[in-house]
Every structure is written in C-alpha cells, then in structure tokens.
Amino acid sequence: MEQPNLSYIDQLARGDDSVKNTLINVIKEEFPEEKKEYIESLEKKEYKKIEENVHKIKHKISILGLEKSYEEANKFEHNLREDNLEGFENFDKTLQTISEYLKTI
C-alpha cells in the first residue's frame, strides 16, 4: 500500500513552515473527527451520510499524496450512491494508514 507523505503540503507551503504546520494541524484535528463520523454512519448503514463522510475524507487522502487511495475512495463514494459498500475494505485500510501516519508527524 502507498504511504502518506507531505509533498503536496510542502508545495502549498512554498517553504513557509508556519503554513505547513497550519495545514498539518488542520488535518490532525479534522481527520479523527471525520473518521469517527464515518464509522458511526457505517455502523448505522446510513449510506448517504457514509458517502458524505467519504467525500470529506478523500480530500485529506489527496492532500497526503495517496493518489491510488484517492481513486479508490472516489469509486467507493460512487458505489455508496447505490447503497453498495464495495470498496469498504480498501478505504478502511487507508484510514488506518493515515491514522498511524498522523501520529508520526
């Protein structure tokens, strides 16, 4: 599985550490809450809400340089529109990978 990185954040920050730290802190604050909301919606099988959660999270996936995972999340999001959970396993692995990575930065 691909690994998260800060390449895109570094591009956005253009060498400004305060911008870089702000972006990282936003992700570190928002991601756990968005993940929690996703899990709660998944447990209740609220497909529309799950889709909304995936949509929010996939932007963080992209920002963390996970291009393949972003594409998989996009497919999962589209499947949810038809009450189809295909892609759940890969999305779950991506969430776990990001959770672990955020502990290191």
Secondary structure, 3 states (H helix, E strand, C coil): CCCCCCHHHHHHHCCCHHHHHHHHHHHHHHHHHHHHHHHHHHHHCCHHHHHHHHHHHHHHHHHCCCHHHHHHHHHHHHHHCCCCCCCHHHHHHHHHHHHHHHCCC
